[in-house]
Amino acid sequence: MKKKLLFLILIFFVEVVVGQQNILSDQAEISVLTIGPGASLNDAFGHSGFRVKDPVKGIDLVFNYGVYDFETPNFYTKFAQGKLNYLIGLNYYEDFFQSYISQNRTIKAQVLNLSASEKQKLFDYLLNNLKPENKAYLYDFFYDNCATKIKDVTNLAVNNSLVFNTPEDYKDQTFRTLIQNNLNRNSWGSFGIDIALGSVIDRKARTEDHMFLPENIFKFFEVARIKNNQPLVKESNVIYKKIETPTPSNFLTSPLFIFGILGGLILIITYTDFKKQKQTVWLDVTLFSITGLIGVLILLLWFATDHKGTHQNYNLLWAFALNIFVIRQLVRKKISTWFLKYLKLLVILLCLLTLHWTMGVQVFAIGLIPLLIALFIRYLYLIKYYSNNLIYAKAQS
């Protein structure tokens, strides 16, 4: 509530002080600010904003897209469904600057090489975006976020004359690779992304699509050109450099370690069952329940939300949603004959997952490897165990 009040006061300042004399002076500068990654997953990809500075008019403001209001009705439901509106944010530059310094995040600035009319056009556009009827937009992580807005608004200011060249270190990459470059592959954040997002993000991103990341906005703007082949950026500098601190090792709490232990336990129990020719029912009920529930969640993300990145998710090959509906077979003294075929299907699906992974159709979380191996061996054991039981039952009859 306090932040909302401060924002309203700032808007009032803009409307009164700037609105009455919103013509920028000849000394005005507009810069693109690029904020480096932060400590949390939400901050791992950085941030971008426009700085409008006019010493003559006493203006030093930062406009940035990608702000959300936690007081939005049904906030978490809309967020999960991909239907949450994001807002344009407005800050005094000094407040913006101090906020990110306190988080120890690098801040870089690029002064745009714009004419007076282009600066005015960009400033007017931002002011117009602040109006209540214009400040909200439907966020999309890949195509309409805090970074892509910088690209789009800048292009509007120069009458769509912006030409993007490829930076020296540019190379074709998939959307998933571009995301994971900012993360530790053996982290829970990376693991969650690889579970929730489907094969649609494993296609090669077009050159311009790389700019959904703030750092790539900086790189592409550095070599971009505008009218008469002039550089878009006339000056770049690092305003604040992050102080490097030792990163503690989190391997003992990482997905690969945790699932390695779980996979090992599954294999030990399976080996014990094999030696004693029995079935540990609670283990199978747990595995089928968890994989089935995760499968249902993946289906909901695919079909019940507006998130484009969750489509065509082949994690369903191991998190098979139907598992939740066949648990009753695991607790019966005598299974139905079709369940044996169902178990063989689960083995085939895991083989298909391996094929999808090796062919690059979809990249899966490395933390899953121990679990996938354990599931494969467990399913094979259950096939053998139930087959022997059926043969024995026929012999008895």
Buried (B, 14 or more C-beta within 10 A) or exposed (E): EEEEEEBEEBBEBBBEEBEEEBEBEEEBBBBBBBBBBBEEBEBBBBBBBBBBBBEEBEBBBBBBBBBBBEEBEEEEEBBBBBBBEBBBBBBBBEEBBEEBBEBBBBBBBBBBBBEEEBBBBBBBBBBEBBEEEEBBBEBBBBEBBBBBBBBBBBBBBBEEBBEBEEBEEBEEBBBBBBBBEBBBBBBBBBBEBBBBBBBBBBEEBEEEBBBBBBBBBBBBBBBBBBEEEEBBBEEBEEBBEBEEEEEEEEEEEBBBBBBBEBBEEBBEBBEEBEEEEEBBEEBBBBBBBBBBBBBBBBBBBBEEBEBBBBBBBBBBBBBBBBBBEBBEBBEEEEBEEEBBEBBEEBBEBBEBBEEBBEEEBBBBBBBBBBBBBBBBBBBBBBBEBBEEBBEEEEEEE
